[in-house]
Amino acid sequence: MKAIAIDTYGPADLLTVRDLPVPPVGPDTVLVRVRAAGVNPVDWKVREGHLAGAIPGHFPLVPGWDAAGVIEAVGPAVTGFAVGDEVVGYVRRDHIQYGTYAELVPAPERALAARPVRASWAEAGGLPLAGLTAYQALQSARTGAGDTVLVHGASGGVGHLAVQIARAFGADRVIGTAGAANHDFVRSLGAEPVAYGDGLADRVRAVAPDGVDVVLDLFGGDALDVSAELITRPARLISTADPEHVTRLGGSYLFVKPSTVDLGMLAGLVDAGRLTVHVERTFPLAQAADAQRLVEAGHVRGKVVLEI
């Protein structure tokens, strides 16, 4: 099969197309022929070895945790899926080797859900990791009716989905930080945009004088300190970026987990017209290095996706 692989950790130039053997299919695993794979910031961090101390990697290493595709084979213990099913998956295991930047990926049954029928392949491929991150964070904060939610980075991959999911959860208001060029986009999602950077606390108070009920932080650092000033209950401050800092402030750290149930809920929101994945740009598999460079540079509106 064709796949993008690396033989050592390092820069994007190491990402090259390779001919690799078809990966093994375990008892509770399916083999997915990938049509689209989302490109996430964690992918370049994996490539550079930043996660090597937490999640072992084995070479040749195929990156990628997001996939949308068609099941080509099933293990003998699989009960929820069959050959020919169209699925989406957040295919993260306890080690990194058989990723989704490939024509074929082995995916545990617990990592998959039916593909949302109203999504294109690219949109479906961009949904799993970012969508689950937003969904699980807002669920952890018990987001619901009457809440004012602050989403940092509201125009990005996780952020633009979090805005929509918060509204679907019943939040009364969503405030989203974004650069000026993305304010109209954030408004179109159902949020009130505010500029990030110095003076953020004052800008948020100008639109929400009583503070906010829930915060989703994707950056850590100063954004967390500002969030702690604004939130009414620190326990509803969720960060995906800075575990020690958010814990000191009384909030919680979230590392997204594979979940068939949660991914199915996201697909249901897409099919109900309540959640849209914005794909900023697609790349062919052979240009995975360029796709990662774009994501690593930051300021992507929505998602970057590989089409395979």
NORJOTA-V231743 format. One record per residue. OMEGA is omega in degrees with one decimal (* if undefined). D_CENTER is the distance of its C-alpha to the mean C-alpha in whole Angstrom. Layout:
# NORJOTA-V231743
omega;d_center
OMEGA;D_CENTER
OMEGA;D_CENTER
This chain:
# NORJOTA-V231743
omega;d_center
174.0;26
179.0;24
170.1;21
-178.1;20
173.8;21
178.7;22
176.5;25
177.6;25
179.3;22
-171.8;23
-176.3;22
-179.4;20
-179.3;24
-177.3;24
-177.5;21
177.2;24
-178.7;24
167.0;26
-177.5;28
176.1;27
173.6;28
-176.1;26
-179.1;24
178.2;26
-178.7;25
-176.5;25
-178.3;27
-173.9;24
172.7;22
174.7;22
-176.7;22
169.5;19
-169.4;21
174.4;17
179.9;18
179.7;14
177.5;12
176.6;8
-174.2;9
178.4;7
179.8;9
-177.4;9
179.1;11
175.3;14
173.2;14
-178.0;15
-178.2;17
175.7;19
-176.7;19
179.9;18
-173.7;16
179.8;20
-177.3;21
-179.5;19
-177.1;18
175.7;21
179.6;20
-176.6;23
-4.0;24
-173.9;24
175.0;20
-178.2;18
173.7;15
178.7;11
-179.5;9
177.0;8
165.8;11
-177.3;14
-174.2;17
-179.2;21
-177.6;22
178.1;25
179.6;26
174.4;26
-174.0;27
-179.4;30
-178.9;28
-178.7;26
-172.5;27
-175.9;24
-179.7;23
176.2;26
-179.4;26
179.1;25
174.7;23
-170.9;20
166.2;16
-178.7;13
167.4;11
-166.3;9
176.9;12
176.7;12
178.8;15
171.6;18
-176.6;18
176.2;17
-176.5;19
-177.5;18
-170.4;15
173.8;14
-171.6;16
176.3;19
-178.7;21
177.2;21
173.0;18
-174.6;19
174.4;17
-178.8;18
-176.8;19
-177.0;17
-168.9;14
169.6;15
177.9;15
178.6;17
174.0;16
-172.4;16
-179.3;19
-179.2;19
170.0;16
176.8;17
-179.6;16
178.5;14
179.1;12
179.4;12
179.2;10
-172.8;8
-161.1;7
-173.4;6
-177.8;3
-179.7;2
178.9;5
177.2;6
-179.7;6
-176.5;7
-176.9;10
177.7;11
-178.8;11
175.5;13
178.6;15
179.1;16
-179.7;18
180.0;19
-179.2;19
-176.6;21
177.8;24
-175.3;26
164.9;23
-173.3;22
174.5;19
178.1;18
175.7;14
-178.5;14
-170.3;13
179.0;13
-176.3;13
-175.0;10
177.2;6
-172.9;5
-175.7;9
174.9;10
179.9;9
177.5;10
-177.1;13
-179.7;14
176.7;13
177.3;15
178.7;18
176.9;18
176.5;18
179.4;21
179.4;21
-178.0;24
171.8;22
175.5;19
-176.3;20
174.8;17
-178.7;18
172.1;18
-175.2;20
-178.0;23
-177.7;22
-176.4;19
178.6;21
177.2;22
179.6;19
176.5;18
-178.4;21
178.9;20
-179.5;17
-179.7;19
174.4;19
-175.4;22
170.0;21
179.5;22
176.1;23
178.4;21
-177.6;23
179.5;27
-177.3;28
-177.8;25
-180.0;26
-180.0;29
177.6;27
179.1;25
179.4;29
179.2;30
179.1;28
-174.2;28
-179.1;31
-179.7;30
-177.9;27
-176.4;24
-176.7;23
174.1;19
169.4;17
-179.2;13
-179.5;13
-171.5;11
-175.5;14
176.3;17
-175.3;20
-179.8;22
178.0;19
179.2;20
177.1;24
-179.9;24
180.0;21
176.7;24
-169.8;27
-170.7;25
-178.2;24
177.6;27
-175.9;26
-177.9;24
-178.9;23
173.7;20
-176.7;18
178.1;15
173.7;14
-168.3;11
-165.8;13
-171.1;16
-177.0;18
-177.7;21
-177.2;21
178.4;20
177.4;22
-178.6;25
178.9;24
179.5;24
-175.6;21
174.6;18
178.6;15
169.9;12
-168.0;11
-177.4;8
171.0;11
-180.0;11
176.1;13
-178.0;15
-178.4;16
179.9;13
175.3;11
176.8;15
177.9;15
178.2;12
177.2;14
176.9;17
177.0;16
-177.4;15
176.7;19
-179.9;20
-177.5;19
-178.3;17
179.6;14
175.5;14
177.9;11
178.1;12
-178.8;13
-176.8;14
172.8;16
177.1;16
169.0;18
-177.7;20
-176.1;19
180.0;22
179.5;20
179.3;17
178.2;19
178.7;19
178.9;15
178.0;14
179.6;17
179.6;16
-179.3;12
179.7;14
178.5;17
175.7;14
174.1;15
174.6;13
-178.1;13
-168.4;10
168.7;9
-172.6;11
171.4;12
173.6;14
-169.7;17
*;19
